[in-house]
Amino acid sequence: MYSKIVFMITFKKQSGDPPYLKFRKEYDRALSADQKIIEAISVSSLCKFNSIVDSRYVNLKIVDDKDFIFFSNYDSPKSKQFMSHNQVCVTIFWNTTNVQIRMRSNIKKTSKEFNDKYFSSRSPKKNALAISSNQSNKIDSYQSVQKRYKETERSEDLNKCPEYWGGFVFRPYYFEFWKGHDSRLNKRKVYELQNQKWIEYFLQP
């Protein structure tokens, strides 16, 4: 029997700033419309050392006041890119409501205390993968990944957060909310932080 798994973003303290209220409103609309994989965000970054631009999907786990948080292996290529050039662009698309959200922000690591607490709240299976994976490294075979994972499940403390795993937090200074229409008269509303104040304006479709 197929069991539907719903992944959601955890909202903690709700910011009263206009773009954050708009974000929550659009999220709730997409959730009510049965949006699949609602937590997926595309994060684009630049590697300062070789000028390569990369994008990848990650799972946005927490929105706490003005902070957006996801987790990763700190030894992964994306983490190294974030550390070499801390500006990122984040994109979300919820097809059920035909809404795209773009955010520009700087990014940094979360604290070790925060990582330890969050890691201990996760399931053992997720933690076993985080501990066992040398993320994005070349491998001999997929079977070797499975073997290492099983060994980790049996032999490691699955509540102890490894030094190479943790969160990244970004606080946007630019939001663009794109609402698509069949006529191509797409609505694009921007919130841009200038001198600690949110300036609102619209863009041409």
PyMOL commands that set and color helices and strands:
alter all, ss='L'
color gray80, all
select helices_A, chain A and resi 18-32+77-84+112-121+124-132+142-155
alter helices_A, ss='H'
color red, helices_A
select strands_A, chain A and resi 10-14+40-46+53-59+62-65+67-73+87-94+99-109+165-170+174-179+187-194+197-203
alter strands_A, ss='S'
color yellow, strands_A
deselect
rebuild
show_as cartoon
